[in-house]
Amino acid sequence: YYDFIKLADDMLLIVAADVSGKGVPAALIMAEVRASTHLLASMQIDLEDFAQRLNSLVHQSTDKKGFVTFYAAEVNTTRRLLTYVNAGHPPPLICLEGKVRSLAKGTLPLGVSASLPQLTKHSEEFPPGSVFVSYTDGLPEQTNSQGEQFGEERLREYVRTKVHFDAQSFTRKLLEEIKNFAGGKDLNDDVSLAFVRCLANSST
C-alpha cells in the first residue's frame, strides 16, 4: 500500500506499508491500514502519535504473527522540510545535490508489540531539487539467475544517475531494470515505489 494525501496547500503526506503474508487475510489487514491512515490523516495529529495509534489498531486486529512495515513522511513545501517516522520499512532514500543517502531505519513493524519502542520522528531539509524515493523490500531483494540480489547499492546508483528523470520515467525505467536483472523471470515479490521531487515553483 502506498498513498499521497494532501493535508494542506503546502503539506503532503506520503505513506507506504507492506504486510506480511499473502491472500485474503493480508488484504484485509492492509484495507484496515489504508482506512485508518486516511482517518488519522484527517485528524492532523503528530506523526509519532499517528504511528502509535495505527500500531495499536494493527496489534488488536492480528494474531500477533502478522505484521506491517510502515512509514509516513510529511513534506512541508513552505518550510522546505521533510518529517518522517519509520516502523520497520526499508529506509527511503533522499537525493540532494547529487548525493544519495538512506533515511533512519526507525522502530519495529506495526503489530509486533502493543506499542512502538523508541519511535522517533526525524526531520530533513527538503529544498528545491531534492528527491525522495521509497520502495518495498521486493525491489532490493530481487535475485538474478545466479541468486545474486539487486541490492541497495545498485538502487542508490540508479537514483544518483537517474534523479533528473520525471517521476513516471524514473519508476518505469527502474522497474524495467529490475526485470532485466531478473533475466525475464517473474519477480520474487511485489514491488512498489514512491518518487517525490520538490519543485522550485511548487506549493504542493
C-alpha positions as MATLAB code, in Angstrom:
seq = 'YYDFIKLADDMLLIVAADVSGKGVPAALIMAEVRASTHLLASMQIDLEDFAQRLNSLVHQSTDKKGFVTFYAAEVNTTRRLLTYVNAGHPPPLICLEGKVRSLAKGTLPLGVSASLPQLTKHSEEFPPGSVFVSYTDGLPEQTNSQGEQFGEERLREYVRTKVHFDAQSFTRKLLEEIKNFAGGKDLNDDVSLAFVRCLANSST';
ca = [
       0.000    0.000    0.000;
       1.230    3.475   -0.808;
      -0.599    6.774   -0.785;
      -0.220   10.523   -1.245;
      -2.584   12.554    0.933;
      -2.828   16.331    0.680;
      -3.076   17.741    4.202;
      -2.966   21.435    3.222;
      -1.933   23.573    0.285;
       1.692   23.276    1.378;
       1.588   19.878    3.123;
       1.739   16.411    1.559;
       1.621   13.140    3.484;
       3.380   10.173    1.866;
       2.728    6.724    3.312;
       3.809    3.207    2.425;
       3.107   -0.153    4.026;
       3.882   -3.798    3.311;
       2.008   -6.568    5.101;
       3.457   -9.968    5.893;
       1.692  -12.983    4.444;
      -0.453  -13.410    1.365;
      -4.049  -13.818    0.308;
      -7.287  -12.598    1.826;
      -6.071  -12.233    5.459;
      -3.205   -9.982    4.388;
      -5.504   -7.985    2.101;
      -7.978   -7.394    4.942;
      -5.206   -6.125    7.226;
      -3.972   -3.744    4.540;
      -7.502   -2.499    3.883;
      -7.751   -1.632    7.572;
      -4.371    0.108    7.451;
      -5.490    2.215    4.500;
      -8.808    3.194    6.070;
      -7.145    4.010    9.404;
      -4.408    6.001    7.671;
      -6.962    8.261    5.986;
      -8.888    8.699    9.233;
      -5.766    9.582   11.225;
      -4.520   11.898    8.472;
      -7.774   13.859    8.671;
      -7.103   14.435   12.386;
      -3.791   16.175   11.599;
      -2.009   14.669   14.592;
       1.720   14.389   15.207;
       3.441   11.633   13.204;
       4.583    9.778   16.333;
       1.038    9.680   17.680;
      -0.146    8.717   14.186;
       2.153    5.675   14.090;
       1.386    4.600   17.674;
      -2.373    4.689   17.077;
      -2.026    2.773   13.840;
       0.169    0.211   15.595;
      -2.479   -0.316   18.280;
      -5.125   -0.977   15.631;
      -2.937   -3.497   13.791;
      -1.870   -5.187   17.032;
      -5.508   -5.671   18.061;
      -6.513   -6.967   14.624;
      -3.822   -9.598   14.010;
      -2.842  -12.904   15.552;
       0.486  -11.353   16.618;
       2.256  -13.384   13.934;
       1.378  -10.945   11.193;
       2.926   -7.503   10.965;
       3.053   -4.458    8.699;
       6.122   -2.428    7.805;
       5.147    1.227    7.576;
       6.469    4.718    7.154;
       4.842    8.122    6.953;
       6.532   11.279    5.704;
       5.213   14.835    5.667;
       6.573   17.290    3.116;
       6.149   20.959    4.041;
       6.820   22.948    0.882;
       6.730   26.294    2.683;
       9.386   25.327    5.211;
      11.147   23.018    2.686;
      11.129   20.283    5.307;
      10.610   16.506    5.249;
       9.472   14.944    8.535;
       9.013   11.202    8.889;
       8.616    8.119   11.081;
       9.566    4.575   10.115;
       8.214    1.340   11.578;
      10.289   -1.487   10.125;
      10.044   -0.358    6.493;
      13.109   -0.317    4.202;
      14.674    3.122    4.752;
      13.670    5.510    1.956;
      16.383    7.350    0.048;
      16.890   11.075   -0.251;
      18.950   12.666   -3.010;
      20.250   16.203   -2.667;
      22.915   17.849   -4.817;
      23.867   14.537   -6.397;
      24.360   12.725   -3.090;
      22.135    9.775   -2.158;
      21.693    8.500    1.378;
      19.278    6.402    3.413;
      16.959    7.869    5.998;
      16.729    6.460    9.528;
      15.570    2.846    9.924;
      13.186    3.506   12.773;
      11.474    1.035   15.083;
       9.605   -2.290   14.944;
       6.934   -3.001   12.319;
       3.309   -2.368   13.216;
       1.554   -5.137   15.120;
       4.605   -6.796   16.675;
       4.176   -5.125   20.062;
       1.399   -3.244   21.840;
       3.468   -0.067   21.465;
       6.351    1.009   19.257;
       9.555    1.228   21.323;
      11.881    4.160   20.729;
       9.699    5.563   17.966;
      11.313    8.814   16.866;
      10.251   11.495   14.436;
      13.067   12.696   12.182;
      13.373   15.806   10.033;
      15.427   16.556    6.929;
      15.844   19.658    4.815;
      13.967   19.229    1.540;
      14.862   22.215   -0.660;
      14.001   22.574   -4.365;
      15.681   19.850   -6.399;
      15.537   17.299   -3.587;
      14.185   13.857   -4.396;
      12.616   11.323   -2.038;
      12.368    7.660   -3.086;
      10.712    4.883   -1.117;
      10.357    1.223   -2.013;
       9.303   -2.141   -0.627;
      11.806   -4.902    0.094;
      10.835   -6.810   -3.046;
      12.969   -4.386   -5.048;
      16.463   -4.778   -3.496;
      15.845   -8.465   -2.703;
      15.062   -9.392   -6.320;
      17.525  -12.078   -7.467;
      19.051  -12.958  -10.830;
      19.750  -16.428  -12.252;
      22.861  -16.716  -10.034;
      20.900  -15.938   -6.881;
      22.516  -12.511   -6.507;
      20.280   -9.766   -5.120;
      19.739   -6.451   -6.884;
      20.724   -4.823   -3.609;
      20.715   -1.331   -2.184;
      23.951   -0.238   -3.863;
      22.512   -0.745   -7.353;
      19.392    1.091   -6.246;
      21.419    4.015   -4.886;
      23.411    4.237   -8.103;
      20.230    4.198  -10.157;
      18.791    7.043   -8.070;
      22.017    9.049   -8.340;
      22.257    8.750  -12.125;
      18.541    8.984  -12.965;
      17.485   11.620  -10.460;
      16.845   14.102  -13.294;
      14.081   11.880  -14.747;
      10.456   12.803  -14.211;
       8.537   10.544  -11.800;
       6.885    8.419  -14.480;
      10.110    7.805  -16.415;
      12.063    7.170  -13.216;
       9.712    4.456  -11.969;
       9.152    2.852  -15.368;
      12.874    2.613  -16.161;
      13.688    1.268  -12.703;
      11.081   -1.473  -12.985;
      12.476   -2.343  -16.406;
      15.963   -2.544  -14.921;
      14.724   -4.837  -12.150;
      13.034   -7.139  -14.663;
      16.158   -7.213  -16.850;
      18.254   -8.041  -13.782;
      15.882  -10.924  -13.022;
      16.540  -12.292  -16.505;
      12.948  -12.081  -17.604;
      11.610  -14.338  -14.838;
       8.729  -13.341  -12.594;
       9.616  -11.058   -9.730;
      10.166  -12.806   -6.394;
       7.881  -10.423   -4.521;
       5.608   -7.484   -5.144;
       7.327   -4.131   -5.629;
       6.080   -0.612   -5.012;
       7.814    2.733   -5.493;
       7.136    6.314   -4.490;
       9.028    9.207   -6.073;
       8.654   12.804   -4.840;
      10.584   15.842   -6.085;
      10.471   19.311   -4.570;
       9.988   21.856   -7.366;
      11.184   25.429   -7.041;
       7.863   26.909   -8.152;
       5.516   24.413   -6.490;
       3.433   24.923   -3.357;
       2.205   21.302   -3.249;
];
